[in-house]
Amino acid sequence: MMDDLLKQLGRGPPSGLLEGFDDRVMATLAVRQREVSGAQRFMALAAMVSLGGGAFVGMTMGEPAQAARPLSPFAPMTALAPSVLLDPR
């Protein structure tokens, strides 16, 4: 039985088995390339909408920037001093 199978393999594939195989492979690759291209376009669109929306909201609803008070260990009331952190006010 094994000898018969090896003889069949030695003869080559049956006729018609590999016909059109290249065309199917190339068609599948073309479909995948279209899918990837569509996904890249969608991601670019999503990034532009996200960035544009964030910039728009930042400009319309943002509060003006204010300078922070400098932290200094020699200042009379430092923001991180235990007396300030535990102050009940």
PDB file of N, CA, C and O in Angstrom:
ATOM      1  N   MET A   1       0.833  -1.188   0.000  1.00  0.00           N
ATOM      2  CA  MET A   1       0.000   0.000   0.000  1.00  0.00           C
ATOM      3  C   MET A   1       0.880   1.255   0.000  1.00  0.00           C
ATOM      4  O   MET A   1       0.630   2.182  -0.770  1.00  0.00           O
ATOM      5  N   MET A   2       1.891   1.291   0.843  1.00  0.00           N
ATOM      6  CA  MET A   2       2.777   2.438   0.901  1.00  0.00           C
ATOM      7  C   MET A   2       3.526   2.611  -0.407  1.00  0.00           C
ATOM      8  O   MET A   2       3.760   3.739  -0.842  1.00  0.00           O
ATOM      9  N   ASP A   3       3.904   1.510  -1.037  1.00  0.00           N
ATOM     10  CA  ASP A   3       4.601   1.589  -2.319  1.00  0.00           C
ATOM     11  C   ASP A   3       3.716   2.221  -3.386  1.00  0.00           C
ATOM     12  O   ASP A   3       4.189   3.000  -4.213  1.00  0.00           O
ATOM     13  N   ASP A   4       2.434   1.881  -3.362  1.00  0.00           N
ATOM     14  CA  ASP A   4       1.505   2.465  -4.335  1.00  0.00           C
ATOM     15  C   ASP A   4       1.379   3.971  -4.137  1.00  0.00           C
ATOM     16  O   ASP A   4       1.330   4.723  -5.111  1.00  0.00           O
ATOM     17  N   LEU A   5       1.325   4.418  -2.879  1.00  0.00           N
ATOM     18  CA  LEU A   5       1.218   5.844  -2.610  1.00  0.00           C
ATOM     19  C   LEU A   5       2.477   6.590  -3.046  1.00  0.00           C
ATOM     20  O   LEU A   5       2.393   7.700  -3.572  1.00  0.00           O
ATOM     21  N   LEU A   6       3.626   5.989  -2.831  1.00  0.00           N
ATOM     22  CA  LEU A   6       4.873   6.624  -3.250  1.00  0.00           C
ATOM     23  C   LEU A   6       4.979   6.678  -4.773  1.00  0.00           C
ATOM     24  O   LEU A   6       5.508   7.644  -5.322  1.00  0.00           O
ATOM     25  N   LYS A   7       4.492   5.672  -5.442  1.00  0.00           N
ATOM     26  CA  LYS A   7       4.489   5.681  -6.911  1.00  0.00           C
ATOM     27  C   LYS A   7       3.581   6.799  -7.433  1.00  0.00           C
ATOM     28  O   LYS A   7       3.918   7.477  -8.404  1.00  0.00           O
ATOM     29  N   GLN A   8       2.426   6.986  -6.781  1.00  0.00           N
ATOM     30  CA  GLN A   8       1.510   8.059  -7.199  1.00  0.00           C
ATOM     31  C   GLN A   8       2.157   9.434  -6.996  1.00  0.00           C
ATOM     32  O   GLN A   8       2.012  10.332  -7.826  1.00  0.00           O
ATOM     33  N   LEU A   9       2.864   9.575  -5.890  1.00  0.00           N
ATOM     34  CA  LEU A   9       3.542  10.847  -5.652  1.00  0.00           C
ATOM     35  C   LEU A   9       4.650  11.078  -6.671  1.00  0.00           C
ATOM     36  O   LEU A   9       4.885  12.215  -7.081  1.00  0.00           O
ATOM     37  N   GLY A  10       5.319  10.036  -7.074  1.00  0.00           N
ATOM     38  CA  GLY A  10       6.390  10.150  -8.048  1.00  0.00           C
ATOM     39  C   GLY A  10       5.892  10.523  -9.431  1.00  0.00           C
ATOM     40  O   GLY A  10       6.629  11.143 -10.198  1.00  0.00           O
ATOM     41  N   ARG A  11       4.688  10.172  -9.765  1.00  0.00           N
ATOM     42  CA  ARG A  11       4.132  10.473 -11.083  1.00  0.00           C
ATOM     43  C   ARG A  11       3.795  11.958 -11.226  1.00  0.00           C
ATOM     44  O   ARG A  11       3.727  12.459 -12.348  1.00  0.00           O
ATOM     45  N   GLY A  12       3.588  12.661 -10.135  1.00  0.00           N
ATOM     46  CA  GLY A  12       3.211  14.067 -10.202  1.00  0.00           C
ATOM     47  C   GLY A  12       1.747  14.240  -9.835  1.00  0.00           C
ATOM     48  O   GLY A  12       1.011  13.267  -9.667  1.00  0.00           O
ATOM     49  N   PRO A  13       1.353  15.451  -9.719  1.00  0.00           N
ATOM     50  CA  PRO A  13      -0.036  15.704  -9.310  1.00  0.00           C
ATOM     51  C   PRO A  13      -0.997  15.329 -10.439  1.00  0.00           C
ATOM     52  O   PRO A  13      -0.643  15.380 -11.617  1.00  0.00           O
ATOM     53  N   PRO A  14      -2.194  14.961 -10.064  1.00  0.00           N
ATOM     54  CA  PRO A  14      -3.186  14.638 -11.093  1.00  0.00           C
ATOM     55  C   PRO A  14      -3.470  15.867 -11.953  1.00  0.00           C
ATOM     56  O   PRO A  14      -3.351  17.004 -11.496  1.00  0.00           O
ATOM     57  N   SER A  15      -3.841  15.621 -13.190  1.00  0.00           N
ATOM     58  CA  SER A  15      -4.092  16.747 -14.086  1.00  0.00           C
ATOM     59  C   SER A  15      -5.283  17.560 -13.571  1.00  0.00           C
ATOM     60  O   SER A  15      -6.280  17.012 -13.102  1.00  0.00           O
ATOM     61  N   GLY A  16      -5.148  18.856 -13.674  1.00  0.00           N
ATOM     62  CA  GLY A  16      -6.237  19.732 -13.238  1.00  0.00           C
ATOM     63  C   GLY A  16      -6.137  20.179 -11.797  1.00  0.00           C
ATOM     64  O   GLY A  16      -6.870  21.074 -11.376  1.00  0.00           O
ATOM     65  N   LEU A  17      -5.244  19.574 -11.031  1.00  0.00           N
ATOM     66  CA  LEU A  17      -5.159  19.932  -9.616  1.00  0.00           C
ATOM     67  C   LEU A  17      -4.581  21.326  -9.433  1.00  0.00           C
ATOM     68  O   LEU A  17      -5.055  22.094  -8.596  1.00  0.00           O
ATOM     69  N   LEU A  18      -3.562  21.652 -10.210  1.00  0.00           N
ATOM     70  CA  LEU A  18      -2.904  22.947 -10.049  1.00  0.00           C
ATOM     71  C   LEU A  18      -3.350  23.980 -11.079  1.00  0.00           C
ATOM     72  O   LEU A  18      -2.831  25.096 -11.097  1.00  0.00           O
ATOM     73  N   GLU A  19      -4.303  23.624 -11.935  1.00  0.00           N
ATOM     74  CA  GLU A  19      -4.778  24.578 -12.930  1.00  0.00           C
ATOM     75  C   GLU A  19      -5.546  25.697 -12.233  1.00  0.00           C
ATOM     76  O   GLU A  19      -6.437  25.445 -11.422  1.00  0.00           O
ATOM     77  N   GLY A  20      -5.194  26.905 -12.554  1.00  0.00           N
ATOM     78  CA  GLY A  20      -5.882  28.055 -11.966  1.00  0.00           C
ATOM     79  C   GLY A  20      -5.428  28.397 -10.566  1.00  0.00           C
ATOM     80  O   GLY A  20      -5.962  29.316  -9.945  1.00  0.00           O
ATOM     81  N   PHE A  21      -4.451  27.669 -10.064  1.00  0.00           N
ATOM     82  CA  PHE A  21      -3.973  27.918  -8.700  1.00  0.00           C
ATOM     83  C   PHE A  21      -3.345  29.305  -8.597  1.00  0.00           C
ATOM     84  O   PHE A  21      -3.581  30.029  -7.629  1.00  0.00           O
ATOM     85  N   ASP A  22      -2.550  29.671  -9.592  1.00  0.00           N
ATOM     86  CA  ASP A  22      -1.913  30.994  -9.590  1.00  0.00           C
ATOM     87  C   ASP A  22      -2.961  32.103  -9.610  1.00  0.00           C
ATOM     88  O   ASP A  22      -2.823  33.108  -8.913  1.00  0.00           O
ATOM     89  N   ASP A  23      -4.002  31.915 -10.408  1.00  0.00           N
ATOM     90  CA  ASP A  23      -5.052  32.933 -10.485  1.00  0.00           C
ATOM     91  C   ASP A  23      -5.774  33.098  -9.149  1.00  0.00           C
ATOM     92  O   ASP A  23      -6.100  34.215  -8.747  1.00  0.00           O
ATOM     93  N   ARG A  24      -6.021  31.990  -8.471  1.00  0.00           N
ATOM     94  CA  ARG A  24      -6.697  32.077  -7.168  1.00  0.00           C
ATOM     95  C   ARG A  24      -5.816  32.769  -6.141  1.00  0.00           C
ATOM     96  O   ARG A  24      -6.302  33.563  -5.335  1.00  0.00           O
ATOM     97  N   VAL A  25      -4.522  32.471  -6.166  1.00  0.00           N
ATOM     98  CA  VAL A  25      -3.592  33.101  -5.228  1.00  0.00           C
ATOM     99  C   VAL A  25      -3.518  34.603  -5.492  1.00  0.00           C
ATOM    100  O   VAL A  25      -3.579  35.399  -4.555  1.00  0.00           O
ATOM    101  N   MET A  26      -3.390  34.990  -6.741  1.00  0.00           N
ATOM    102  CA  MET A  26      -3.290  36.406  -7.078  1.00  0.00           C
ATOM    103  C   MET A  26      -4.587  37.146  -6.746  1.00  0.00           C
ATOM    104  O   MET A  26      -4.538  38.292  -6.298  1.00  0.00           O
ATOM    105  N   ALA A  27      -5.740  36.516  -6.954  1.00  0.00           N
ATOM    106  CA  ALA A  27      -7.020  37.135  -6.612  1.00  0.00           C
ATOM    107  C   ALA A  27      -7.135  37.327  -5.104  1.00  0.00           C
ATOM    108  O   ALA A  27      -7.617  38.361  -4.639  1.00  0.00           O
ATOM    109  N   THR A  28      -6.697  36.342  -4.351  1.00  0.00           N
ATOM    110  CA  THR A  28      -6.735  36.460  -2.892  1.00  0.00           C
ATOM    111  C   THR A  28      -5.812  37.569  -2.410  1.00  0.00           C
ATOM    112  O   THR A  28      -6.170  38.326  -1.508  1.00  0.00           O
ATOM    113  N   LEU A  29      -4.621  37.672  -3.007  1.00  0.00           N
ATOM    114  CA  LEU A  29      -3.702  38.745  -2.639  1.00  0.00           C
ATOM    115  C   LEU A  29      -4.279  40.117  -2.984  1.00  0.00           C
ATOM    116  O   LEU A  29      -4.097  41.068  -2.224  1.00  0.00           O
ATOM    117  N   ALA A  30      -4.960  40.231  -4.096  1.00  0.00           N
ATOM    118  CA  ALA A  30      -5.575  41.500  -4.485  1.00  0.00           C
ATOM    119  C   ALA A  30      -6.674  41.892  -3.500  1.00  0.00           C
ATOM    120  O   ALA A  30      -6.801  43.064  -3.145  1.00  0.00           O
ATOM    121  N   VAL A  31      -7.470  40.913  -3.057  1.00  0.00           N
ATOM    122  CA  VAL A  31      -8.520  41.197  -2.077  1.00  0.00           C
ATOM    123  C   VAL A  31      -7.905  41.667  -0.766  1.00  0.00           C
ATOM    124  O   VAL A  31      -8.375  42.637  -0.171  1.00  0.00           O
ATOM    125  N   ARG A  32      -6.869  40.993  -0.319  1.00  0.00           N
ATOM    126  CA  ARG A  32      -6.214  41.399   0.936  1.00  0.00           C
ATOM    127  C   ARG A  32      -5.602  42.790   0.818  1.00  0.00           C
ATOM    128  O   ARG A  32      -5.658  43.576   1.763  1.00  0.00           O
ATOM    129  N   GLN A  33      -5.025  43.094  -0.329  1.00  0.00           N
ATOM    130  CA  GLN A  33      -4.425  44.416  -0.532  1.00  0.00           C
ATOM    131  C   GLN A  33      -5.505  45.502  -0.471  1.00  0.00           C
ATOM    132  O   GLN A  33      -5.275  46.569   0.100  1.00  0.00           O
ATOM    133  N   ARG A  34      -6.674  45.242  -1.049  1.00  0.00           N
ATOM    134  CA  ARG A  34      -7.779  46.203  -0.975  1.00  0.00           C
ATOM    135  C   ARG A  34      -8.250  46.375   0.463  1.00  0.00           C
ATOM    136  O   ARG A  34      -8.549  47.491   0.887  1.00  0.00           O
ATOM    137  N   GLU A  35      -8.319  45.272   1.222  1.00  0.00           N
ATOM    138  CA  GLU A  35      -8.742  45.355   2.615  1.00  0.00           C
ATOM    139  C   GLU A  35      -7.757  46.185   3.443  1.00  0.00           C
ATOM    140  O   GLU A  35      -8.168  47.007   4.262  1.00  0.00           O
ATOM    141  N   VAL A  36      -6.478  45.971   3.232  1.00  0.00           N
ATOM    142  CA  VAL A  36      -5.454  46.718   3.961  1.00  0.00           C
ATOM    143  C   VAL A  36      -5.509  48.194   3.587  1.00  0.00           C
ATOM    144  O   VAL A  36      -5.388  49.063   4.450  1.00  0.00           O
ATOM    145  N   SER A  37      -5.689  48.472   2.318  1.00  0.00           N
ATOM    146  CA  SER A  37      -5.772  49.851   1.859  1.00  0.00           C
ATOM    147  C   SER A  37      -6.979  50.542   2.485  1.00  0.00           C
ATOM    148  O   SER A  37      -6.881  51.690   2.918  1.00  0.00           O
ATOM    149  N   GLY A  38      -8.099  49.861   2.534  1.00  0.00           N
ATOM    150  CA  GLY A  38      -9.298  50.427   3.154  1.00  0.00           C
ATOM    151  C   GLY A  38      -9.099  50.656   4.641  1.00  0.00           C
ATOM    152  O   GLY A  38      -9.544  51.672   5.175  1.00  0.00           O
ATOM    153  N   ALA A  39      -8.439  49.730   5.315  1.00  0.00           N
ATOM    154  CA  ALA A  39      -8.189  49.888   6.755  1.00  0.00           C
ATOM    155  C   ALA A  39      -7.249  51.054   7.013  1.00  0.00           C
ATOM    156  O   ALA A  39      -7.427  51.784   7.988  1.00  0.00           O
ATOM    157  N   GLN A  40      -6.250  51.242   6.157  1.00  0.00           N
ATOM    158  CA  GLN A  40      -5.330  52.370   6.329  1.00  0.00           C
ATOM    159  C   GLN A  40      -6.052  53.693   6.121  1.00  0.00           C
ATOM    160  O   GLN A  40      -5.807  54.652   6.852  1.00  0.00           O
ATOM    161  N   ARG A  41      -6.933  53.756   5.141  1.00  0.00           N
ATOM    162  CA  ARG A  41      -7.710  54.980   4.918  1.00  0.00           C
ATOM    163  C   ARG A  41      -8.602  55.262   6.117  1.00  0.00           C
ATOM    164  O   ARG A  41      -8.709  56.405   6.560  1.00  0.00           O
ATOM    165  N   PHE A  42      -9.238  54.231   6.638  1.00  0.00           N
ATOM    166  CA  PHE A  42     -10.117  54.413   7.791  1.00  0.00           C
ATOM    167  C   PHE A  42      -9.327  54.905   9.004  1.00  0.00           C
ATOM    168  O   PHE A  42      -9.793  55.789   9.722  1.00  0.00           O
ATOM    169  N   MET A  43      -8.151  54.350   9.241  1.00  0.00           N
ATOM    170  CA  MET A  43      -7.333  54.777  10.375  1.00  0.00           C
ATOM    171  C   MET A  43      -6.872  56.227  10.197  1.00  0.00           C
ATOM    172  O   MET A  43      -6.845  56.983  11.168  1.00  0.00           O
ATOM    173  N   ALA A  44      -6.513  56.621   8.988  1.00  0.00           N
ATOM    174  CA  ALA A  44      -6.122  58.009   8.734  1.00  0.00           C
ATOM    175  C   ALA A  44      -7.300  58.947   8.967  1.00  0.00           C
ATOM    176  O   ALA A  44      -7.134  60.016   9.555  1.00  0.00           O
ATOM    177  N   LEU A  45      -8.483  58.558   8.514  1.00  0.00           N
ATOM    178  CA  LEU A  45      -9.673  59.373   8.735  1.00  0.00           C
ATOM    179  C   LEU A  45      -9.982  59.487  10.220  1.00  0.00           C
ATOM    180  O   LEU A  45     -10.301  60.572  10.706  1.00  0.00           O
ATOM    181  N   ALA A  46      -9.890  58.369  10.948  1.00  0.00           N
ATOM    182  CA  ALA A  46     -10.155  58.390  12.391  1.00  0.00           C
ATOM    183  C   ALA A  46      -9.155  59.275  13.120  1.00  0.00           C
ATOM    184  O   ALA A  46      -9.532  59.991  14.049  1.00  0.00           O
ATOM    185  N   ALA A  47      -7.885  59.242  12.716  1.00  0.00           N
ATOM    186  CA  ALA A  47      -6.872  60.089  13.351  1.00  0.00           C
ATOM    187  C   ALA A  47      -7.153  61.559  13.078  1.00  0.00           C
ATOM    188  O   ALA A  47      -7.029  62.386  13.981  1.00  0.00           O
ATOM    189  N   MET A  48      -7.526  61.896  11.857  1.00  0.00           N
ATOM    190  CA  MET A  48      -7.811  63.291  11.519  1.00  0.00           C
ATOM    191  C   MET A  48      -9.032  63.799  12.284  1.00  0.00           C
ATOM    192  O   MET A  48      -9.019  64.920  12.790  1.00  0.00           O
ATOM    193  N   VAL A  49     -10.079  62.992  12.372  1.00  0.00           N
ATOM    194  CA  VAL A  49     -11.276  63.399  13.111  1.00  0.00           C
ATOM    195  C   VAL A  49     -10.948  63.571  14.582  1.00  0.00           C
ATOM    196  O   VAL A  49     -11.401  64.527  15.212  1.00  0.00           O
ATOM    197  N   SER A  50     -10.173  62.665  15.129  1.00  0.00           N
ATOM    198  CA  SER A  50      -9.808  62.741  16.544  1.00  0.00           C
ATOM    199  C   SER A  50      -8.972  63.978  16.830  1.00  0.00           C
ATOM    200  O   SER A  50      -9.259  64.713  17.775  1.00  0.00           O
ATOM    201  N   LEU A  51      -7.953  64.213  16.035  1.00  0.00           N
ATOM    202  CA  LEU A  51      -7.103  65.382  16.243  1.00  0.00           C
ATOM    203  C   LEU A  51      -7.860  66.677  15.997  1.00  0.00           C
ATOM    204  O   LEU A  51      -7.715  67.641  16.750  1.00  0.00           O
ATOM    205  N   GLY A  52      -8.658  66.698  14.953  1.00  0.00           N
ATOM    206  CA  GLY A  52      -9.447  67.900  14.659  1.00  0.00           C
ATOM    207  C   GLY A  52     -10.461  68.192  15.741  1.00  0.00           C
ATOM    208  O   GLY A  52     -10.637  69.346  16.133  1.00  0.00           O
ATOM    209  N   GLY A  53     -11.128  67.164  16.227  1.00  0.00           N
ATOM    210  CA  GLY A  53     -12.101  67.351  17.315  1.00  0.00           C
ATOM    211  C   GLY A  53     -11.435  67.828  18.585  1.00  0.00           C
ATOM    212  O   GLY A  53     -11.958  68.707  19.271  1.00  0.00           O
ATOM    213  N   GLY A  54     -10.294  67.263  18.904  1.00  0.00           N
ATOM    214  CA  GLY A  54      -9.572  67.692  20.107  1.00  0.00           C
ATOM    215  C   GLY A  54      -9.100  69.124  20.005  1.00  0.00           C
ATOM    216  O   GLY A  54      -9.175  69.876  20.976  1.00  0.00           O
ATOM    217  N   ALA A  55      -8.613  69.509  18.837  1.00  0.00           N
ATOM    218  CA  ALA A  55      -8.163  70.889  18.653  1.00  0.00           C
ATOM    219  C   ALA A  55      -9.345  71.851  18.733  1.00  0.00           C
ATOM    220  O   ALA A  55      -9.230  72.921  19.330  1.00  0.00           O
ATOM    221  N   PHE A  56     -10.471  71.484  18.142  1.00  0.00           N
ATOM    222  CA  PHE A  56     -11.649  72.345  18.174  1.00  0.00           C
ATOM    223  C   PHE A  56     -12.159  72.525  19.597  1.00  0.00           C
ATOM    224  O   PHE A  56     -12.445  73.644  20.022  1.00  0.00           O
ATOM    225  N   VAL A  57     -12.271  71.438  20.320  1.00  0.00           N
ATOM    226  CA  VAL A  57     -12.751  71.524  21.710  1.00  0.00           C
ATOM    227  C   VAL A  57     -11.757  72.288  22.570  1.00  0.00           C
ATOM    228  O   VAL A  57     -12.156  73.059  23.443  1.00  0.00           O
ATOM    229  N   GLY A  58     -10.480  72.086  22.335  1.00  0.00           N
ATOM    230  CA  GLY A  58      -9.466  72.811  23.097  1.00  0.00           C
ATOM    231  C   GLY A  58      -9.533  74.302  22.862  1.00  0.00           C
ATOM    232  O   GLY A  58      -9.305  75.082  23.786  1.00  0.00           O
ATOM    233  N   MET A  59      -9.839  74.713  21.648  1.00  0.00           N
ATOM    234  CA  MET A  59      -9.913  76.142  21.353  1.00  0.00           C
ATOM    235  C   MET A  59     -11.207  76.765  21.868  1.00  0.00           C
ATOM    236  O   MET A  59     -11.203  77.908  22.324  1.00  0.00           O
ATOM    237  N   THR A  60     -12.306  76.031  21.799  1.00  0.00           N
ATOM    238  CA  THR A  60     -13.588  76.619  22.179  1.00  0.00           C
ATOM    239  C   THR A  60     -13.865  76.549  23.668  1.00  0.00           C
ATOM    240  O   THR A  60     -14.470  77.467  24.221  1.00  0.00           O
ATOM    241  N   MET A  61     -13.440  75.484  24.331  1.00  0.00           N
ATOM    242  CA  MET A  61     -13.801  75.305  25.731  1.00  0.00           C
ATOM    243  C   MET A  61     -12.620  75.447  26.679  1.00  0.00           C
ATOM    244  O   MET A  61     -12.784  75.311  27.891  1.00  0.00           O
ATOM    245  N   GLY A  62     -11.463  75.711  26.162  1.00  0.00           N
ATOM    246  CA  GLY A  62     -10.288  75.782  27.014  1.00  0.00           C
ATOM    247  C   GLY A  62     -10.252  77.063  27.843  1.00  0.00           C
ATOM    248  O   GLY A  62     -10.677  78.123  27.382  1.00  0.00           O
ATOM    249  N   GLU A  63      -9.760  76.959  29.027  1.00  0.00           N
ATOM    250  CA  GLU A  63      -9.569  78.130  29.877  1.00  0.00           C
ATOM    251  C   GLU A  63      -8.194  78.708  29.574  1.00  0.00           C
ATOM    252  O   GLU A  63      -7.288  77.984  29.161  1.00  0.00           O
ATOM    253  N   PRO A  64      -8.038  80.013  29.781  1.00  0.00           N
ATOM    254  CA  PRO A  64      -6.723  80.591  29.518  1.00  0.00           C
ATOM    255  C   PRO A  64      -5.672  80.002  30.458  1.00  0.00           C
ATOM    256  O   PRO A  64      -5.951  79.691  31.616  1.00  0.00           O
ATOM    257  N   ALA A  65      -4.496  79.863  29.944  1.00  0.00           N
ATOM    258  CA  ALA A  65      -3.407  79.287  30.737  1.00  0.00           C
ATOM    259  C   ALA A  65      -2.964  80.273  31.804  1.00  0.00           C
ATOM    260  O   ALA A  65      -2.906  81.480  31.573  1.00  0.00           O
ATOM    261  N   GLN A  66      -2.656  79.743  32.963  1.00  0.00           N
ATOM    262  CA  GLN A  66      -2.165  80.565  34.061  1.00  0.00           C
ATOM    263  C   GLN A  66      -0.846  79.985  34.531  1.00  0.00           C
ATOM    264  O   GLN A  66      -0.659  78.769  34.556  1.00  0.00           O
ATOM    265  N   ALA A  67       0.047  80.852  34.894  1.00  0.00           N
ATOM    266  CA  ALA A  67       1.344  80.401  35.398  1.00  0.00           C
ATOM    267  C   ALA A  67       1.165  79.818  36.794  1.00  0.00           C
ATOM    268  O   ALA A  67       0.446  80.373  37.625  1.00  0.00           O
ATOM    269  N   ALA A  68       1.812  78.717  37.032  1.00  0.00           N
ATOM    270  CA  ALA A  68       1.751  78.089  38.351  1.00  0.00           C
ATOM    271  C   ALA A  68       2.694  78.815  39.296  1.00  0.00           C
ATOM    272  O   ALA A  68       3.723  79.356  38.892  1.00  0.00           O
ATOM    273  N   ARG A  69       2.310  78.809  40.566  1.00  0.00           N
ATOM    274  CA  ARG A  69       3.199  79.410  41.555  1.00  0.00           C
ATOM    275  C   ARG A  69       4.420  78.522  41.702  1.00  0.00           C
ATOM    276  O   ARG A  69       4.293  77.300  41.784  1.00  0.00           O
ATOM    277  N   PRO A  70       5.587  79.114  41.734  1.00  0.00           N
ATOM    278  CA  PRO A  70       6.797  78.289  41.848  1.00  0.00           C
ATOM    279  C   PRO A  70       6.895  77.640  43.225  1.00  0.00           C
ATOM    280  O   PRO A  70       6.576  78.247  44.247  1.00  0.00           O
ATOM    281  N   LEU A  71       7.342  76.401  43.218  1.00  0.00           N
ATOM    282  CA  LEU A  71       7.573  75.693  44.475  1.00  0.00           C
ATOM    283  C   LEU A  71       8.997  76.001  44.930  1.00  0.00           C
ATOM    284  O   LEU A  71       9.950  75.890  44.159  1.00  0.00           O
ATOM    285  N   SER A  72       9.114  76.379  46.159  1.00  0.00           N
ATOM    286  CA  SER A  72      10.428  76.701  46.697  1.00  0.00           C
ATOM    287  C   SER A  72      10.488  76.246  48.143  1.00  0.00           C
ATOM    288  O   SER A  72       9.531  76.465  48.886  1.00  0.00           O
ATOM    289  N   PRO A  73      11.555  75.633  48.562  1.00  0.00           N
ATOM    290  CA  PRO A  73      11.644  75.199  49.959  1.00  0.00           C
ATOM    291  C   PRO A  73      11.791  76.388  50.914  1.00  0.00           C
ATOM    292  O   PRO A  73      11.598  76.237  52.120  1.00  0.00           O
ATOM    293  N   PHE A  74      12.129  77.558  50.389  1.00  0.00           N
ATOM    294  CA  PHE A  74      12.333  78.724  51.239  1.00  0.00           C
ATOM    295  C   PHE A  74      11.129  79.659  51.257  1.00  0.00           C
ATOM    296  O   PHE A  74      11.165  80.679  51.946  1.00  0.00           O
ATOM    297  N   ALA A  75      10.076  79.349  50.530  1.00  0.00           N
ATOM    298  CA  ALA A  75       8.879  80.192  50.522  1.00  0.00           C
ATOM    299  C   ALA A  75       8.159  80.053  51.854  1.00  0.00           C
ATOM    300  O   ALA A  75       8.234  78.999  52.484  1.00  0.00           O
ATOM    301  N   PRO A  76       7.464  81.090  52.294  1.00  0.00           N
ATOM    302  CA  PRO A  76       6.781  81.009  53.583  1.00  0.00           C
ATOM    303  C   PRO A  76       5.691  79.936  53.613  1.00  0.00           C
ATOM    304  O   PRO A  76       5.513  79.290  54.645  1.00  0.00           O
ATOM    305  N   MET A  77       4.955  79.725  52.513  1.00  0.00           N
ATOM    306  CA  MET A  77       3.908  78.699  52.483  1.00  0.00           C
ATOM    307  C   MET A  77       4.124  77.841  51.238  1.00  0.00           C
ATOM    308  O   MET A  77       3.627  78.180  50.164  1.00  0.00           O
ATOM    309  N   THR A  78       4.829  76.778  51.361  1.00  0.00           N
ATOM    310  CA  THR A  78       5.005  75.908  50.204  1.00  0.00           C
ATOM    311  C   THR A  78       3.788  75.009  50.072  1.00  0.00           C
ATOM    312  O   THR A  78       3.150  74.650  51.062  1.00  0.00           O
ATOM    313  N   ALA A  79       3.480  74.656  48.846  1.00  0.00           N
ATOM    314  CA  ALA A  79       2.261  73.884  48.581  1.00  0.00           C
ATOM    315  C   ALA A  79       2.335  72.473  49.133  1.00  0.00           C
ATOM    316  O   ALA A  79       1.296  71.858  49.370  1.00  0.00           O
ATOM    317  N   LEU A  80       3.513  71.950  49.343  1.00  0.00           N
ATOM    318  CA  LEU A  80       3.648  70.573  49.810  1.00  0.00           C
ATOM    319  C   LEU A  80       4.076  70.474  51.274  1.00  0.00           C
ATOM    320  O   LEU A  80       4.422  69.389  51.742  1.00  0.00           O
ATOM    321  N   ALA A  81       4.057  71.583  51.993  1.00  0.00           N
ATOM    322  CA  ALA A  81       4.446  71.543  53.403  1.00  0.00           C
ATOM    323  C   ALA A  81       3.378  70.813  54.218  1.00  0.00           C
ATOM    324  O   ALA A  81       2.189  70.953  53.932  1.00  0.00           O
ATOM    325  N   PRO A  82       3.774  70.046  55.218  1.00  0.00           N
ATOM    326  CA  PRO A  82       2.796  69.320  56.028  1.00  0.00           C
ATOM    327  C   PRO A  82       1.773  70.258  56.684  1.00  0.00           C
ATOM    328  O   PRO A  82       0.605  69.898  56.831  1.00  0.00           O
ATOM    329  N   SER A  83       2.205  71.436  57.070  1.00  0.00           N
ATOM    330  CA  SER A  83       1.244  72.359  57.696  1.00  0.00           C
ATOM    331  C   SER A  83       0.177  72.789  56.714  1.00  0.00           C
ATOM    332  O   SER A  83      -0.961  73.034  57.115  1.00  0.00           O
ATOM    333  N   VAL A  84       0.512  72.888  55.434  1.00  0.00           N
ATOM    334  CA  VAL A  84      -0.476  73.274  54.419  1.00  0.00           C
ATOM    335  C   VAL A  84      -1.359  72.088  54.074  1.00  0.00           C
ATOM    336  O   VAL A  84      -2.568  72.244  53.903  1.00  0.00           O
ATOM    337  N   LEU A  85      -0.767  70.903  53.969  1.00  0.00           N
ATOM    338  CA  LEU A  85      -1.543  69.720  53.600  1.00  0.00           C
ATOM    339  C   LEU A  85      -2.531  69.333  54.697  1.00  0.00           C
ATOM    340  O   LEU A  85      -3.610  68.822  54.398  1.00  0.00           O
ATOM    341  N   LEU A  86      -2.182  69.567  55.952  1.00  0.00           N
ATOM    342  CA  LEU A  86      -3.045  69.172  57.058  1.00  0.00           C
ATOM    343  C   LEU A  86      -3.901  70.336  57.560  1.00  0.00           C
ATOM    344  O   LEU A  86      -4.639  70.176  58.532  1.00  0.00           O
ATOM    345  N   ASP A  87      -3.817  71.485  56.927  1.00  0.00           N
ATOM    346  CA  ASP A  87      -4.591  72.656  57.345  1.00  0.00           C
ATOM    347  C   ASP A  87      -6.076  72.379  57.135  1.00  0.00           C
ATOM    348  O   ASP A  87      -6.463  71.989  56.033  1.00  0.00           O
ATOM    349  N   PRO A  88      -6.911  72.562  58.130  1.00  0.00           N
ATOM    350  CA  PRO A  88      -8.340  72.220  58.009  1.00  0.00           C
ATOM    351  C   PRO A  88      -9.138  73.229  57.196  1.00  0.00           C
ATOM    352  O   PRO A  88     -10.340  73.027  57.026  1.00  0.00           O
ATOM    353  N   ARG A  89      -8.550  74.292  56.687  1.00  0.00           N
ATOM    354  CA  ARG A  89      -9.326  75.297  55.942  1.00  0.00           C
ATOM    355  C   ARG A  89      -9.963  74.710  54.745  1.00  0.00           C
ATOM    356  O   ARG A  89     -10.652  75.413  54.005  1.00  0.00           O
TER     357      ARG A  89
END
